[in-house]
Amino acid sequence: MTALLTEAVRAPYDLLAWLVGLWSDALAAVGDVLGIGMLEYVFMHHAFLVGTLIAVMAPLVGTFLVHRQMALIGDALAHTAFAGVAVGLFVNSVLGTGISPYLTAVVVAMIAALAIELISEVTDAYNDVSMAIVLSTGFALGAVLISLNTGGLAVGINQYLFGNLATVSRENAVLLVVLFLLVSLVVTVTYKQLLYVTFDETAARVAGIDVTWYNRLMTTLTAMVVVGAMQIMGVILVAAMLVVPVAAAAQLARGFRESLLASVVLAQLAVLVGITLSYRYEATAGGTIVLVAVGVYVVAVLAGKLQSRRGVSEEAGTGSVAREIDAGTGESADD
């Protein structure tokens, strides 16, 4: 029975690992043809794959969060994911197991996501209160576990705090692909319900939608995105990908669906440019990506202001023409 279960898990993993390898071979071929030096390295292939998937997942969930005024939940879950990483590293150090810290981070972050909703429901506290409690608890737990074993643990934790392109292994890339498929599938299937709950919870309850369940679903999806993005963004900056591209898209888009699509495009731009600059100048990947995303946001704000002024000018011009026509008509009538 155990052998069958292992085989059942191994088969999908092998398939995804093969697809990741295929992606790597394709990028290597592109690098050879175009003479792009950074595409010679496998870790860059994985980094671009992970970054591309994150640039879809984060806005896909972040658009709902921003419109629900829950942007800070990304920070709360990132800090609890940090605790999950510390748990994985601590268990590996003490027991000598080979558990992936990203796997323990997923589990702990999902538990924290449910804890945020549970605290809000049981205590009638505002969401920001429950987020603050979970954030501080998660980071405190991580700090304690690191202090209990300061050997290689404190050194190994840096890559999770700030992100590192070179540490994105094939196993981590496969995990990210799994998270991407889950998040994309769930959002696609529950899109209408999530949209309803996002903009009018009261009407959603009247319509028979289980608002509590969908709130928990959204926080759980956020936890998955946070852990996935943590590989290259780091705990400290991971929440930015949930918020900044969405905020930039909101300056240009005219509706929710258009905003969602625009935020994905802007996130892709930030990730691809950020990873390239990070490699070129040997800078921290997460920080570079966020700075590019903020730059995109500033450009979007300026473009939005320009578009608004142009619209006002056109409206004013149209009004002037209308007044002239009315005046001319009035004169003709008087005559």
C-alpha positions, -999 to +999 in steps of 0.1 A: +000+000+000+028+024+009+046+016-023+014+023-044+010+056-025+046+066-031+043+057-068+010+077-071+028+108-057+060+101-077+044+099-111+030+135-111+062+148-096+083+132-124+060+146-150+063+182-136+100+178-132+102+168-169+082+198-179+105+221-158+135+204-175+119+211-209+114+247-200+151+249-190+162+233-223+141+258-242+156+288-224+191+275-229+184+272-267+171+307-268+202+319-249+224+302-275+206+316-304+204+352-291+237+351-272+222+359-238+248+349-212+226+346-182+204+319-199+234+295-198+227+288-161+200+264-150+193+283-118+183+313-140+159+291-160+142+281-127+142+317-115+125+330-147+100+301-144+092+308-108+091+346-114+067+342-144+043+320-124+044+344-094+036+373-116+004+356-125-005+341-091+001+372-070-021+397-090-047+369-094-052+368-056-040+403-048-067+420-069-093+406-046-073+415-015-068+451-025-105+456-033-113+441+000-088+464+018-069+434+030-035+442+015-016+437+047-026+401+050+004+393+027+028+407+053+011+387+081+013+354+062+048+361+050+060+364+086+043+331+095+057+315+065+091+325+079+081+306+110+073+276+088+108+278+072+123+280+107+103+249+117+116+230+087+152+240+092+150+233+129+135+198+124+162+190+097+189+202+121+177+183+151+163+151+136+184+150+104+154+147+081+152+160+046+120+180+048+118+209+024+115+242+044+091+255+017+068+225+024+067+233+061+062+270+052+031+261+031+016+241+060+023+268+087+012+297+064-021+279+057-027+273+094-020+310+100-044+320+073-072+300+089-062+314+123-066+350+110-102+342+100-109+323+132-097+351+155-119+376+136-149+354+139-145+343+175-135+377+190-153+401+166-119+418+161-112+437+130-091+419+104-061+441+109-061+431+146-061+394+138-034+400+112-012+418+136-015+390+162-007+363+137+022+383+122+039+389+156+033+353+167+048+338+135+078+360+135+084+354+172+082+316+167+107+318+139+131+339+160+129+315+189+136+285+167+166+302+151+180+311+185+177+276+198+200+263+171+223+291+159+247+268+141+239+268+104+203+279+110+209+316+112+231+315+081+206+294+061+177+317+070+191+347+051+180+333+017+145+330+029+145+366+044+158+383+012+153+358-016+181+342-037+180+334-074+207+308-070+187+287-045+157+280-068+162+243-074+142+221-096+123+207-066+113+242-055+103+250-091+080+219-092+065+230-058+057+264-073+041+249-104+018+228-081+009+259-061+003+278-094-020+252-108-040+250-075-044+288-072-053+293-108-078+264-108-095+275-076-098+312-086-112+302-120-138+279-106-149+303-078-144+336-096-180+347-095-185+338-058-152+356-048-162+386-068-196+387-051-181+384-016-154+410-024-178+438-033-210+430-013-208+405+016-243+413+027-259+406-007-237+375-010-251+362+022-287+369+011-279+351-021-270+320-001-232+322-006-212+309+023-192+341+029-172+326+058-160+297+037-150+320+008-131+343+032-111+313+044-105+302+009-091+336-001-067+337+029-056+301+021-049+310-015-029+340-002-008+317+019+001+296-011+011+327-032+032+340-003+052+308+001+056+305-037+069+341-041+091+338-010+116+318-031+129+348-050+112+377-031+121+368+004+098+371+035+104+409+039+093+419+004+069+391-007+037+411+001+047+438-025+038+415-054+003+411-040-002+449-039+020+471-061+011+457-095-026+457-086-023+493-074-006+503-106-032+486-128-060+504-108-046+537-122-053+526-157-080+500-158-118+508-160-132+476-144-123+447-122-115+422-149-095+447-169-076+456-137-068+420-130-054+414-165-034+447-164-019+438-130-007+405-144+010+422-174+026+448-151+037+421-126+053+402-155+072+433-166+084+440-130+096+404-125+113+399-158+131+432-157+139+428-120+154+394-123+175+405-153+188+436-134+194+415-103+216+391-123+234+419-142+243+439-111+245+411-086+218+427-065+191+411-043+164+397-065+134+406-043+145+442-037+152+448-074+118+434-085+100+456-059+119+487-070+110+480-107+073+474-096+073+507-077+087+524-108+060+509-129+034+521-103+048+557-105+046+556-143+010+543-141+000+570-117+014+597-140-003+581-170-036+579-152-034+616-142-026+625-178-055+604-190-078+620-165-067+655-175-072+647-212-106+634-205-115+666-186-101+687-214-121+668-240-153+671-219-146+708-215-141+712-252-173+693-260-191+716-235-177+747-252-189+735-286-223+727-272-226+761-257-216+777-290-242+757-308-268+766-282-258+802-285-260+801-323-294+784-321-307+810-297-296+838-320-313+822-349-345+818-329-344+854-319-340+865-354 
